[in-house]
Amino acid sequence: MGVESRRRSWILGEPLAAAILWGGVFTAAKLGMQEIPVASFTLIRALLAAGLLLAVSGGFRAPRLGRPIWKPLVLAALGQTSFQVLFLQGLHATTASVSAILLASAPLLTAAWLGATGRERLVRAQWLGLILGLAGVALVVSAGGLSVGTSLIGNLLALGAAVAWAWYGLTIGSLTASIGPVRASGATVGIAAMVLAPFGLGEAASVNWADISLTAWAGLLYGATFGLALATVLWVRSVQRWGTQATMNYGYVEPVAAVLIAAIALHEVLLPIQAVGAVLALIGVYLASTPPTVTPEELPAAEMR
């Protein structure tokens, strides 16, 4: 009774802070990749984030009892690796605002997959949300090339990142239940870093790191620390303290924060048609994810940038 009353009366600081920190990742990455090549940026960010997450969680330890974790670990790591590549490559080729809006469609894709495969029975409002949300995404993607800093290829890569993120959320549930969400996140990001190492190390060796500005370094460090590791810990703590549903409601803050931060720091402006698409996409995400279309075990780790 007391917890529910506090939920209604006060804004929850942990998930709100996490959503705002995630919103800043898009601008930070854009600033960093202006000087740091994408493959090098992706690799260093993943290495730093994985180290911090595993340090916070006490390192990687397989459970002694229960189901083997290697299959879900590999599947989730593939999703995480694909997400890291598509997210940063797409962000490099489009605006931070558009990338954030498209990534916010991941719950739509999750709901569509669960409904189409019969794993969840979607109600009428959820199907309406899928239609509205996908229409909004189509408007945002099709506007590529019509505004400064966007391209159709970049928008499609960003949409591909949303697909990878939806896959990651669907596959990491059993791993999270076995070893905990922070440790699971650290392990999958660490594997992603190992997969990316052959591509990033050669490129990194050719970079004159002494010429990289403090702004670019700040973008890289923010993305790995505050925007990934700290935000994940805050989100997981909120799930444990306040519950999944109360925490997940703050997910809608992330794309709004991303657009506002990009407007202030990067002077980005959404086209009118993109703004309409963004509104439709967010309405669609809200309808499609209410009531929840994934199990509670899948949700804590399904929000980690």
Order of alpha helices (4+ residues) and beta strands (2+ residues): alpha-alpha-alpha-alpha-alpha-alpha-alpha-alpha-alpha-alpha-alpha-alpha-alpha-alpha-alpha
